[in-house]
Amino acid sequence: MADAGLRNRLKDVRAKLGLTQAELAERVSVSRKTINTVENGVFVPSTILALRLAKALGMKVEELFFLDGK
């Protein structure tokens, strides 16, 4: 994992909204693989990407991304 302290709810929120990884990727101008790696905690998104993802999903960035709390 890129940073074991950062977690996200991206996959759950995306699925709840009925979006595929490809559809979300298109909305924020990245590849489907980028969405996959963010969802799986392999890649920590830039601040800009995190903000774009939150906006695309109708959320605040801190509702989508959070620290592990350890």
Buried (B, 14 or more C-beta within 10 A) or exposed (E): EEEEEBBBBBBEBBEEEEBEBEBBBBBBEBEBEBBBBBBEBEBBBEEEBBBBBBBBBEBEBEEBBEEEEE
